[in-house]
Amino acid sequence: MVLAGLVFLLLSLAHSSAQQTAKRLILKDGSYQSATKWEVHGDRVRYYSADRAEWEEVPNSMVDWAATNKYEKDRQAGAASPEAIALNKELEADRAARDANAPQVAPGLRLDDTNAGYLLDTFQGQQQLGRLKQDGGTVEHSIRKTIFHGNVAGGPSQIFLAGAHASAQAHAPLPSLYVNAGATPDAGRSSHGAQPPSLPWDRFRIVSLDLRPDKRLVPSIKNPSSGDVIEQENLVKTTDEQLTGGWVKITPVAPLSQGEYALVELLGDEGINLYVWDFAINPDAPANQNAEQASQPGMPAAMDPPKLKGR
């Protein structure tokens, strides 16, 4: 009985000591891992979790070393030092702002650039987040106005994208696309300086592209005031979700066939934005360059992106 009590006391003291010596491995997304120690091995950081009492890993690129070192310096100077308190408040404020403006769509993957489009794909069983290049198309008919990222086609138009294939390749037939509906640099301005009417958040559509030699054709777009929009055979049925920070998630209702696609932005009576986010469905394509991989088990936990409403 005495021996059991002694063992319990020793374990309690060890646990207390571990809690007291726990440090914070602060990540660039504002979160942190409580750890008693860590080691850097190339592009990975191996740390001993103070919460779970086991070794875990994160990519080195995810660690905010400046914030980590500053926090540890302040901690050693005294847990209640003004600097440590101020840093804690700063981290909490950064985390709140991140949660509001940069939704997390998979473990460790956030929408951090409001001027970019994103493609959430699955490659070799691993979720990946890649950026979509917004390509400017050429139109046969006369150009009426310049708005948002580029020119706008008014009336029936045929828009061509250079090249036979998009640079972004989705390997899964049901990718999710993300764009920010309110962060376009020139939003609200036309070439005449007039303010166009406010546009709905769910103004984005996925269309399948017609292939031509060395280029791709965006289906015919007509002025919405005439009652006609995108040709129905090229229109992909989607579900749209409004996230925080102005973000919109667009997901096909049914799996997409292998081929070339584009996410287009409808601009009311102005037609469509000639700059579209093009991508392809190709399960045999190589990995997308510069795509970020979701965290593995043992890394920071996933958090669902805050949702506002669906369409």
Buried (B, 14 or more C-beta within 10 A) or exposed (E): EEEEEEEEEEEEEEEEEBEEEBBBBBBBBBBBBBBBEBEEEEEEBBBBBBEEEEBBBBBEEBBBEEBBEBBBEBBEEEEEBEBBEEBEEEBEEBBEEBBEBBBBBBBBBBBBEBEBBBBBBBBEEEBBBBBBBBBBBEBEEEBBBBBBBBBBBBEBBBBBBEEEBBBBBBBBBBBBBBBBBEBBEEEEBBEEEEEBEEBEBBBBBBBBBBEEEEBBBBBBBBBBEEEEBBBEEBBBEBEBBBBBBBBBBBBBEEEBEEBBBBBBBBBBEBBBBBBBBBBBBBEEBEBBEEBBBBBEEEBBEBBEBBEEEEE
